[in-house]
Amino acid sequence: MTEYSLLGERILESPIDSTTSLLEKINRDVINFALGSPAQNMIPTQAFAEIGNTVLNDASAYGYAPTEGDSELVSSLVSFLKSQGRNLDPASIVITAGGMQGLDVVCKLFINPGDTVIVESPTYPSAFMTAIGYGANIIEIPIDDDGLKVNEIDEYVNRTGDIPKMIYVVPTFQNPTGRTLSLQRREELAGLARKLNCLIVEDDPYGLIGFTNDHIPSIRDISHADSHVVTVRTFSKIMAPGLRVGWLEVDPAYTDKIIAARQCMDTCANTVSQRIVAGYLDSGKVQNHLRYLCSQYEVRKNTLRAAVETAFLGTVHTSDPLGGFFLWVTFPEETDCELLFKEGLERGVAIVPGNAFSPSRQLRNCARLCFAALDPDAIGEGVRRLAEAYYAVDAVRAKVDVA
Ligand SMILES: Cc1ncc(COP(=O)(O)O)c(C=O)c1O
C-alpha cells in the first residue's frame, strides 16, 4: 500500500457516522438514538416531489451552479432569513454541501499545523476531528447550563500565553448536550475573539428548532457580522440531510478564498438539491413546517426524558434542552457507556457514548440520545432495551479506574 500523506494519516473516522454504517450491517431491528437525523415521516416529501417535478424537467438544474451558490437559492435564502428578522448581504453567503463542508473549508483556510483550536467539552466530534485533520492542537473548555465557560478561555490564555487561532462553538441547542450559550456569554465571547484576534466558528444547525419563543441572537449578529465570526448553517436538520445543502455566513472579504477552496474541492453544491431547497423556501410552507417540527420534537424530548428518568430510578442526570435533537444523560460515575453501547446493540438499541464527544475521551459515564428521529412508542421501547442492558451486565456499572 502507498503511504498516506501527513494530512491523510491525521484523518480519523467519525464515531457517529461509523455507527450508521455499522447499523446498516446488523441484521436486526435497532432503535437508533445514535444518529442525529430528523424523523423520516417529518420530511416534507410531498412538497419536495412537487417542486422536484418542475426542477427535474429543467435542463439548467443539471448544470454547474456558481460556486458561491445557485442565484435562486441565495435570493430565496436571503428572503427566508429576512422573515426570521435577519438582514444578510447576499455577498456574505456561500452555499455549501451541508454543514460539514462549511466546517471543512473553514478549517482548511484558517488552521496551520500546531494552531490551537478551543472547543467546548463535550462537543460535536466531526468538527474537532476536522480541525485535527488540519493539524490543530485541541484545547477543551468545559460547559455548564449557560454553555461554554468563556472566562476559562481567558484564564487558559493568561496562564499559558497560548493564543487560540479558532474557537469552535455550537451555541444554540448544542450537539451533544442541548444546552444554549447565554446572551451575556455570547457577548463576552465576541469581545474575547476581538481582543485575541482569533476566529469564532459558530456552528448552528439547530437554532431554528426551538421549543419556546425565547430567541437569543447569533454571535455573528451580536458582533455586527465582523470578520472574527464565521457562521456555519445547514438545511440538514430543518429539511433533510440527504439534500446536502447548507451555507456559510461570512465577512464578504473571505468569500473569494472560500470559493477558491471549493473550486479545488467540488466546484459547487448539487444543483438539483439547491433548486429543491430554493423552491421549498419560496413555497410559503417553511414557517408551518418549522412550527410542526418544533412541537413534535418537544413531545419526543419530554417522552425520552421521562422514560430515562423512570427507567434509571433517579440515578441519572438528564439535560433539559429547549430545542434541537439531543438529550445528554449522565450516568453514575462508575458507568462505562462504551460497554453500554455494545450491550445495548446486542439488545437492539443504539446510543453514542460520551467519550466520542471529547478529544481527550473524558466522558465515559455520559451518553447522547437523539430523540428527533423516533416516535414516542419507539422511544419507550428503546429506553426499556437500554435499561435492560444497563442492569443485566455488571461490567457496565463496574468500578473503573478514572485516573
Ligand atoms: C453541530 C453540527 N455541526 C454540523 C453538522 C453537520 O451537518 P450536515 O449534515 O449538514 O453536514 C451536524 C450534524 O449532525 C451537527 O450536529
The ligand as a Tripos MOL2 file, in Angstrom:
@<TRIPOS>MOLECULE
LIG
   16    16     1     0     0
SMALL
NO_CHARGES

@<TRIPOS>ATOM
      1 C1        -23.1310   20.6200   15.3660 C.3       1 LIG1
      2 C2        -23.2120   20.0500   14.0000 C.ar      1 LIG1
      3 N1        -22.4980   20.6110   13.0270 N.ar      1 LIG1
      4 C3        -22.5260   20.1380   11.7740 C.ar      1 LIG1
      5 C4        -23.2930   19.0410   11.4550 C.ar      1 LIG1
      6 C5        -23.2340   18.5150   10.0530 C.3       1 LIG1
      7 O1        -24.3400   18.9120    9.3210 O.3       1 LIG1
      8 P1        -24.5540   18.3910    7.8220 P.3       1 LIG1
      9 O2        -25.2700   17.0890    7.9110 O.co2     1 LIG1
     10 O3        -25.3720   19.4490    7.1860 O.co2     1 LIG1
     11 O4        -23.2170   18.2540    7.1970 O.co2     1 LIG1
     12 C6        -24.0570   18.4230   12.4370 C.ar      1 LIG1
     13 C7        -24.8370   17.2160   12.1270 C.2       1 LIG1
     14 O5        -25.1140   16.4030   12.9650 O.2       1 LIG1
     15 C8        -24.0240   18.9540   13.7460 C.ar      1 LIG1
     16 O6        -24.7420   18.4230   14.7330 O.3       1 LIG1
@<TRIPOS>BOND
     1     1     2 1
     2     2     3 ar
     3     2    15 ar
     4     3     4 ar
     5     4     5 ar
     6     5     6 1
     7     5    12 ar
     8     6     7 1
     9     7     8 1
    10     8     9 2
    11     8    10 1
    12     8    11 1
    13    12    13 1
    14    12    15 ar
    15    13    14 2
    16    15    16 1
@<TRIPOS>SUBSTRUCTURE
     1 LIG1         1 GROUP 0 **** ****
